[in-house]
Amino acid sequence: MENITLNPRLLVSRLQEALADTPVVLVTGPRQAGKTTLVRHLAGTGMRYLTLDDNLTLLSAREDPVGFIRNLDRAVIDEIQRAPSLLLAIKKTVDEDRRPGRFLLTGSANLMTLPLVADSLAGRMETLALYPFAQCEISQQSTCWLDAVFAGRIPSVTQSLLGDALIEAVLGGGYPEVLARSSPRRRQAWHRQYLDALIQRDVQEIASIDKLGQLPQFLRAVAEMAGQLCNYSQLGAQMGMDAKTANKYMGIFEQMYLLKRIPVWAGNRLKRVLKSPKLQFIDSGLLAALRGLTVDTLQRDRSLFGALLETFVYAELLKHTTWAEVDYQILYYRDADQYEVDFVVENRAGELVGVEVKASATITEKDLRGLKRLQVLAGDAMRMGVILYDGTEALPLGDKLWAVPLSSLWGK
């Protein structure tokens, strides 16, 4: 199989811009998403490369952070979350020498949740997220779907993935090592080992957990709730723990970029909105592995595909936000009358695009219910309402409402 790790990443131009005017740039995201490959390629020969996955380097960084940083002029430091004390030493040297592009850091845990980081590098560091490969990176297309639809343009399909081909893409997800493996069995083996390694090693570095053995079972329980509202009491009760512990565990997995909690969209005129966030995983392949889903199980029971496809679309939209020209936030809509929209994407100006995900090639009037409600509530702020479906044609469904092929997400 083609070496997918060599495909260009669309975050490169954003990274180059940041390095040109900011002293410290942090590339953050899940382990094995391709951060090291990207930063080593960007750094070239002009920056020293150090990884805290090396035990001796890690010991030096932890025992003498000031001495570790003192002799570095320009450097890449990989997996900075393993020695957060380095950040204060970086702050000190950057305050003495504010040249842009001095430090290029990577982190596999969300360091911005640590007060030390937020306080020490405010105004000195830019953070960019790198997630596993997007489908447009795999097919080497550079169009940002979000920028296009907010401008009123639906990207044209260049490579259709329909039916079983779509199922295979969703089961694969975007991790480079998974995409390099040709058999589903080998892909599942990678996902299992990946999760084991995260729980056995990385969790210990970001949180104090008494019962580490609970985490794999808890994560599998969370996987069954993907696409649903977060109910910590219910989840905790299933696992024999209180809601506070369930919330803490969820926060750990979020900090490690396994999942995200999506807030609800609430416009000024909105009434009776349910305030719970919705739970989404960041990689559909990882979610499928946790739930034991395969091509065979999805072909036998197509109803299992819906939540998985929704996760796949969420991951695609999330990746597009990282290189978009405009800042976007991904939300969802659901009210007490059971009107809902899978994703509501909002820009800084408060303009919206509603996105519904449909796992079939057939669209009915009922599928428009949520988007029409959102359109009434949002008024002129709604730029477009889209039903992404398993088809090939973009077709109008009323004022600003469209049926759009899922494959347009990696169109041009």
Order of alpha helices (4+ residues) and beta strands (2+ residues): alpha-beta-alpha-beta-alpha-alpha-beta-alpha-beta-alpha-beta-alpha-alpha-alpha-alpha-alpha-alpha-alpha-alpha-alpha-beta-beta-alpha-alpha-alpha-beta-beta-beta-alpha-beta-beta-beta
